[in-house]
Amino acid sequence: MAKRQSLREFQQDLTRRLAEVKLTGRRAALLAVNAGPENWLLDLSEAGEIIAAPSLTPVPLTRNWFRGLANVRGNLYSVVDFAAFCGESPTQLTSDARILLVGTRQGMNTALLVSRALGLRNPEDFDADDSIVDPRPWVGGAVRDSQDRLWRKLTVRPLLADAHFLDATLETHV
């Protein structure tokens, strides 16, 4: 049985490993997350902070994937349900759900709601899968792990610049 790790231990481990990467110059680790039925990998340097999903304040007249606003230590973050944004079913706010504060480095208070964070992965544990062609500009390729599971690579900067991502306004017909 896998050892359960507290959120605090998980965050401390992420912080420690990010510091090690900066000091040693090793290739950055990848953060693994689930968003609906899809597996995603983010470069740890782009992942930002990971926290348990707080209560969200809904915003009227927004798309179904715009889950609302979250107060994180006195700062408001817009929260996008990443699975719903990708066309999947909305993410349930369970004890496993997490938000990734992905926009902080780009000066945007933006977070992604994901089903669960799966921890860190070594980039060398994956093989490129060039047969997967994804037209979304924020998908930086696809890889497979040793169990032949498909993982998509999320590149944050193109996601945050995507016109659809930036337009959370619900289209109403008058």
Stockholm file with secondary structure:
# STOCKHOLM 1.0

chainA/1-174         MAKRQSLREFQQDLTRRLAEVKLTGRRAALLAVNAGPENWLLDLSEAGEIIAAPSLTPVPLTRNWFRGLANVRGNLYSVVDFAAFCGESPTQLTSDARILLVGTRQGMNTALLVSRALGLRNPEDFDADDSIVDPRPWVGGAVRDSQDRLWRKLTVRPLLADAHFLDATLETHV
#=GR chainA/1-174 SS CCCCCCHHHHHHHHHHHHHHHHHHCCCCCEEEEEETTEEEEEEHHHHCEEEECCCCBCCTTBCTTEEEEEEETTEEEEEEEHHHHTTSCCCCCCTTCEEEETTGGGTCCEEEEESEEEEEECGGGCEECTTCCCCCTTEEEEEECTTCCEEEEECHHHHHHCHHHHCCBCCCCC
#=GC SS_cons         CCCCCCHHHHHHHHHHHHHHHHHHCCCCCEEEEEETTEEEEEEHHHHCEEEECCCCBCCTTBCTTEEEEEEETTEEEEEEEHHHHTTSCCCCCCTTCEEEETTGGGTCCEEEEESEEEEEECGGGCEECTTCCCCCTTEEEEEECTTCCEEEEECHHHHHHCHHHHCCBCCCCC
//
